[in-house]
């Protein structure tokens, strides 16, 4: 949960937006800043952040597929 909260804060979105896959306004400068922050992490921490992001993106994609198949 602690990692999730850090991720939400780093991405500058709400937990609901992240969990539900709802779009939020994208601030390109903020995205670039967050990517730079990830790059500056020690390699093991950067891998952890990437793994969390991959898991979230996979879950969001699966949820989107389920929602479209239920229609």
N, C-alpha and C positions, 0 to 999 in steps of 0.2 A: 504494500500500500504506500509505503514511503517513497518508493521509486515512482509509482504512478503519480503521486502528488508532485514530485519533482519534475516529471515529464510534462504534466499539465502546466505547471509554472513556466517551464522552459519553452513550451510551445505557445504560451500566451493565449490559451483557450480555456473553456470551462470543462469540467469533468464530463458533463452531459454532452457537450459538443464532441468530445473525443470518443466517448462510449457509444453514442448514437450515430456517429459519423456525419453529424450535421455540419454544414460548411460554416466557417467563420471568416470574417474579412481577413485577407492575407496581406500582411505588411511585409513586403519584400525585404526591407531593411532589417526587420526583426528576425525573419527567417535566416538571412545571411549571418546575423549576429549569433543566433542559436547554433547554426552549423559550425561557425568558428569556435564557439564554446565547446562543442562536441569534439572538434579536431584537437583542441588544446588539452583534453582529458588524457590521463594515462591510457595506453592502449587497452588494458583490460576493462577499464571503466567505459571507454568509448564503445567497445564491443558489446558490453552489457546494455548500454543505451540503444545501440542498433538492434540488438536482439529483442528488446522490449518494443521498439518501434515496429519491427518486422511482425511480431506477434499481434500487435494491435491492428496493423494494416491487414494481416491475414484474416483476423476475426471480423473486421469491418467488411472486407470483400465477401466473406462467407455469409454474413448477415444480409448484405445487399442481394446476393444471389438467392438466398432463402426468401427474402421479401418479394423479389421479382417472380419467383416460381409460385408463390402463393396467390398471385393476382390472376 
